[in-house]
Amino acid sequence: MVRPLPQAEPFRIKVVEPVNMTTREERAKKIESTGFNLFSLKSTDVYIDLLTDSGTSAMSDNQWAGIMLGDEAYAGSKNYYNLLAAVQDVMGFQYVVPTHQGRAAENLLLSIMLREGNFVPNNMHFDTTKAHVLHKSGIPVDLVRQEAFDPISQYPFKGDMDLERLEDFLAENCERVPLVMLTVTCNSGGGQPVSMANIRGVSAIAKKFNKPFFIDACRFAENAYFIKQREEGYRDKSIPEIVREMFSYVDGCTMSAKKDALANIGGFLAMNDVKLYQETSGLAVLFEGFPTYGGLAGRDMEAIARGLREVVDEEYLAYRVGQVKYLGDLLIKYDVPIIEPVGGHAVYLDAKRFLPHLPQWQFPAQALGVELYIEGGIRGVEIGTCLSGRHPKTNDHDYPKLEMLRLTIPRRVYTDRHMEVIAVACANVWDRREAITGLEFTYEAPILRHFTAKFRRLGK
Ligand SMILES: *Cc1c(COP(=O)(O)O)cnc(C)c1O
């Protein structure tokens, strides 16, 4: 019998960053001193930091070598041309405006396209996209399929747009919709993928109503990997082929290079329409810098260019998506309730099922985050009532359907052994769940309250 070899990391580790080990007592004190706010912890007091996958990727030797080849970016930077060539080769778009990060690309695109009172349909807006639509006096509309809100539905593409609702919406509000957007993978919906059939379907509807169609492409490569795994007809296609097909249906994309370009900073807006390129690159001078550097150093653009070519490697993606799934499977084995199936960049603990004795006004996902930090020095992030803020009309908490603690896995940073530590820590918290009490505010800022909120523990 030949044993199948286990799948391990497809890289060697040649630089390491030592991390601080703390005791449970130290952690209990530290988190209490922040007012039970995980954002206020120093990163040096965290053992495994799962706050975000944004800008936290470990770059490759090839990317670091590119950093040394960076020039003093301004007009005509060679690294800009390398970035342009990478976007043209990998994604197939003609024009690129580099930006300091993803939200800046959203700012350029939406500043040009949106007028007051316009709607922007999307499967689910990411926070910054939503904020930019609102900032331009527009109205974000989320039209994701209903399965996205069912934590145990095994539907394979829970990020898909509801095509029927999109078509109805456009039929009713056509003049007030300047563009259609689609977020792949769907971050706010748990990193759930969007199928090729759905991208094609949205494209056909957008064309029918003569609307430009843009993808929020932050995790395009992870999405392509899911298409290869789960969608009929794609098993024998290469990831670069799938990526090119995904982008062949759209007019452009906004991109945060801090995600699937494996870089620590940067982003871009890419498109095929020369007039839109002229308008957005003109605006970029105002907000970002000259259109051949967009607020980035030459070395940053080089790291992005190289990261874009690396990220479509199937071995890498199998490891990446596989590691997130490995953590999800361990948690399921321990009966810890999570959002299923796991998405591409994070595992989400389902705080409503984890702590059913805590009503949403007691911030169950935040309470869970605090306990996981105390248990294992692990920092997740609350995607629940605190993040959601207050309803503009009622001023009550704007209770979200899902109350979650997101465990976001940085790319190429932690080993599977770390995943085991996370799973055991979650299982230990699960075992003592009934003793966990809720939280209440002692301080709440009027906007973006999650960053600075302070809490105290409620009694039993
Ligand atoms: C991170 C992210 C953005 C914003 O990118 P930044 O680089 O953080 O500005 C936009 N959309 C999605 C889906 C994201 O995950």
The ligand as a Gaussian input file, in Angstrom:
#p B3LYP/6-31G(d) Opt

LIG

0 1
 C      -10.106000      45.027000       2.116000
 C      -11.221000      45.177000       1.191000
 C      -11.464000      46.410000       0.547000
 C      -10.691000      47.678000       0.851000
 O       -9.326000      47.559000       0.625000
 P       -8.246000      48.337000       1.530000
 O       -6.940000      47.975000       0.889000
 O       -8.385000      47.834000       2.922000
 O       -8.542000      49.790000       1.430000
 C      -12.516000      46.462000      -0.353000
 N      -13.279000      45.388000      -0.603000
 C      -13.073000      44.198000      -0.010000
 C      -13.952000      43.025000      -0.335000
 C      -12.047000      44.054000       0.908000
 O      -11.854000      42.879000       1.514000

